[in-house]
């Protein structure tokens, strides 16, 4: 633990479409605090952030949208086709990201930190890492993923891959190489094995149960929340399929894939799973996109136990706000949501660009957004 007293920092990198974000999420499931440095770079030049004026002054006001924010698409088109412009942007953004990353590491309560960055090895962030992990995949797998997930043509995907530094150079300096062939089960086993290899005691300290709350109404029994694991995939798939009345036909494979994007909190009543919340913290914003509860439950008590546990876990990940996108029948429980501190909002009223972006990306068409600020001190305001 050379850089941070009592903490071990993993630097996670790899070329596009090799599965960095999926591996980062898996490490978060195992107990790490994870940082997406590429997302932080966007916050560094958001309106009001210290990089904003520098980027506008350097590249021009033509990048600024009507709402005052920098148009990331225009900026991306400029720098991806101009190595000098990319270097100039990085000279502005990288020091700010380094500062923000160090701040998050200092504030984290977890002993293991993961920093995901596509250019980790080219910048200063490499110097804060105790171990370098690299995700690797064959080029044909990368191409297929870019075509399927990002809508690129074959030629566009190949060009995007070849614009990056050689994957072999990253693998050559790695302490751990994670080979991602597309099987989530195989990937999970690799990540878990590597975690146990570098984290002392990781094989025996993991606990499923994160909180237990005795209901005030003793007729309800004991409500317990535990964090879902891949071993719970079949139960999660069955619950979502059944409670959605077939609107979402989930399989074990679907749930395993979902674990690459989100976590699940499972609500148990006398040890039987009776509800769940699917949630994630990305860019310091909590997004809860799945809530399923058995109809015969006390909805207020069940939601209170489940949502408060999501909030508690979010606080450990330094989340600034909680965004919830409930199903229509849960939206009708207005009194419950008010009791929990949530209010109906629209993305454009959230005020902070990162919050607005997260809401816009997640909110289904015609659905309602519920908002709650989890902390008054913006974590990255000092950057």
N, C-alpha and C positions, 0 to 999 in steps of 0.2 A: 504494500500500500504506500507507494512512493510519493504521491502527490497530495493526498488528502488524509488527514489523521482519522483513522477508524473507518475509512470508506475505500471501496475498490471500484475503479471506473473502467468499464468496458467500452471501447470504441468500436462501433458497428458500421461497417461500410460494405460496398459492393456495387457493381454497375446496375444500371436500370433494369428492372424486371427480374432481378435475381431473388427477391423476397426479403429485403432488409426490414421493411415495416412489419411483415408477418413475424419474423424472428424477434423483433423488438417487442411486439405485443406478447409473444409467448414468454419472453423473459419477464415481462411485467406480471403475467399470470403466476410466475414462479416466485415473485417477491421483489423484483428490482424496481427502482424508480427510473423511468425512461424519459429521454429528452429527444425530440425530433428537431435537430439543429436546422434542417432545411425550412421547417415551419417557422422557427424563430427568425430566420433571415427575412421572411415576409413581414413579420412584426417590426423588424428593425427599421424598415422604411415606410411603415404605415403613417398616416397623417398624425402629427403630434409626436412621433418617435424621433430620436436624434438623427437617424439616417435619412429622414424625409427631405429636408432642405438640401442636404449634400447631393442626393440623387437628382433632385429637380434642377439644382444649380449646374450640375455636371452634364446631365443628358438633355435637359430642356423641358419647358413647361408643356410641350406637346404631349407628354406622357400623362398629364393630370386629367382625370375624368371630371365630369360636372360636379360630382359630390366632393371633389377635392382630393380624393385618393389617387395614388399612382396606379395606372392601368398595367397590371402585371403581365397581361398578354402582349401588349406593345413592348414592354421592357424585355420580356423573354424573347420575342422575335428579334429584337435588336442584339442582345448579347449572345444568343445561341449561334448567330451567324457572323459574329465578329469577336474573335479571341481577345483583341485589345480591349473592347468594350466590356467583355466578361471580366477581364483582369481588373479593370477600373472599378466595376461594381463590387467585386470581391474585396478590393482594398477599402471600400467604404463599409461594407456589411460585416465582413469576417471579424474585425475587432469588437464590434457591438455584440455579435453572436457569442464570441468568447466570453465577454463580460456577463452576458445574460446567463450563459451556461454555468459559469462559476457561481453566480448568485443562486441558481436553482440547486446546484450541488450542495452548497453550504446550508441551504434551508431544508434539504431533504432529510427525512428521518430513516430512510432505508440505508443499509450498509453497502449495497451494491447499486451502482448507477450505470445506466446504459445510454450512450450518446450515439444516435444514428445520424450519419452525415455522408452524403454521396462523395464529397471531397474531403473527407476526414484526413486522409494522408497528405493532402497537398497544403493544409493550413495549420494554424497554431493549435487547433483542438487536439491534434495527435499528441501534443506534449502533456496534456492533462490525463492521458489514458494509461492505465496499468496493463491492459491487455487489448490486443487488436483482434477482432472477429471479422471475418469476411464471408459474405454469402456468395455462392457460386452456382452458375447454371450454364448449360450448353446454349450456344447462340440460337439454335432452332427453337428451344423452349422460350428464350427471351422474346424472339420474334412473335411466336404464337400468343404469348401473354399480351404483348403490346397491341396486336391486332384485335384480340378478343376483348381486352379490358379498356383500351383507349381509342379503339376505332381507327387505328393507323392502317395504311396499306402496307404490303410486304416491303416495298422499297423505302417507305418512310421509316418503318421500324428498323430496318437494317442500317439506314443512314444515321438514325438517332443512336443506335448502339455503337457505331464506329466513330461517332463524335467524341466518345468518352475515352479516357486512358485505358490501356490494355488491362483486362481482368487478371491476366496472369501476373502482372506486376503487383496487384493487390494481394493475390494469393501467396506470392513469394514472401511477403513480410508478415503474414498473419500468424498469430498464435493459435487461433482456432479457425478452421474452415468448415462452414456449414454448406453442404451440397443440397440444393433445392431442386429436385427433379419433378415436383408437382404433387407428390403424395404428402398430405398433411400429417398423416400418422407417422410416416418415416421422418418427416421434418421435426415433429414434436419429440420423437425419441432421440434424435441427434442433439436438439437444444437441451433437453433434460439431462442427457449424459454429460454434455459440456458444462452445464450449470453445476452439476454435482462434482465435476472434476476441479473447478476453480473456487467454489464456495464451500468453505469448511462447514461440515455438519448439515449441508443442504439435503442430504439423503434422508435424514431422520427428524428434521424439525418442522416439516410442513404439516399444517393442520387445516382440515376442511372447514371447521366451524369458525366463523368470525364473530358472531354475536348470538346471544340467546335472550329472548325477551318474553317474560311471562305475561300473558294477557290478563287485563283486569277482570275480564269475564271468564271465570274459571270453566264455564261450559265450553269454551272454545279450545281448551287444552293449551299446550305449549307451542307457541310460534317460534320458529328458529330459522335463522338465515345462514346459509353457507355459500361460499364461493364455488361456482360450478367448475368442474374440471373435465378434461376430455373423456374421462371414464364415465361421466354423466351424460354423454352425448345422446345415447339412446333414449334416456328419460326426458331430456330436453326436447328432442325431436318429437316424441310422442305427445308431450304436453302441449307444444305449440300447434301441432296438427289437430289435436282434439279440441283445444279451447278456441282455436280459430275456426272451428267447424269446417275444416278442410280448405279454407281460403289460402292457407300456407301449408303445403304438403312438404314437411321437413323430413329429411333422412339423416342418418348418422353422418354421412359424408357432408351434407349441407351444414350441419352444426360444427363439424371439425373445421370446415372452411371459415365459418363465422368466427371461430376462436382466433383467427388471424386478424380480425378487425375489432372485436369487442370482447367484453367479459360478461359472465352471467352471474347474477345473484339468485339463488334458489331459495324459495320460501317453503318451509316444511311445517306441517301440523302433525304433531305426534309422530315425527320421522317420515311422514309421507309428503312428497312434493306436491304442493297445491298452488304454486304460482312462481313467477320468475320476472326478473328485469334484465334486459339486455342493454348494456351501457358501455361507454368508452370515454376516456379523457384524452383529448387530442388538442394540442396547442393551448393547454390550460383551460379547456372548456369541456364540461361534462355533457354528453348527449345520451339520453335514455330513449331509445327508439322502440323497444319492445317491453310491454307490460302485459302479462297474462295472469289472471286470477280465477280460481274456481268460483262459480256463481254463488254458491251457498256460504261463502266466507263472509265474515264481517268486513266489508270493503274498507271502512275507515281504519280499522286496526291493522288489517293486512297491508294497506298502502303505507301507513305510518311506519311500520316495522321495516318494510322493504325499501322505501325511499330514503329513510334516515340512514340505513346501512349503506346505500349507494353514496349518499352525501358524506358519510364518515370516511369511506374508502377514497372518495374524491378529494377530501381534505388532505389525506396522506399523499396524494399526487399533486398537491398545490393548486388544485382547480380554482378558478376565479368565479365561475358561474355554472349553474345547472340549467340545462335546456331539456324539457320533456315533451315528447310528441305522442300523447295518449290516443288510444282508440276512442271512437265516438262515445261508447257507453261510459267510459271513464271520465270523459270531459264533463258529463252531466253532474259529476260529483263535485260541484263548485265549492261547497262548504268545506269539503275535505282538503281540497287544494289550497284554499285560503288559510286553513288551519296549519298547513305545512309550509306556508310562506310563499306560495307560488301565485303568479298573476298572468293573465292572458296578455301576450304581446305579439307584435309583428317584427320580423327581422330588422327592418329599417329603423325601429325605435330603440334598438339596444345600445346605440351610442359608440361602442368600441368596434373597430373594423373586424378584429379577429372573432368577436362574438357574433357579429352580423354574418360573416362568412360561414361560420359553423352552422348557424341557424338556416341560412339560405341553402346550404349544401344538403341539409338533413331533412327539412320539412317536406312531407309529401304534399302533393297538390291538393288544395282545399282543406288541409288539416290545420289544427290549432297548435300553437306554440305556447308552452307554459315556461315562465322564466323566474329564476331566483338567483340573486347574487349571494355567493357563498362567503365572500370575504370583501371587506371594504378597501383593504390595501391591495392595489394592483401589483401582482408579483413582479412584473417586468417594467413598472414605471421608472425605476432608477436607471435603466439601461441607457 
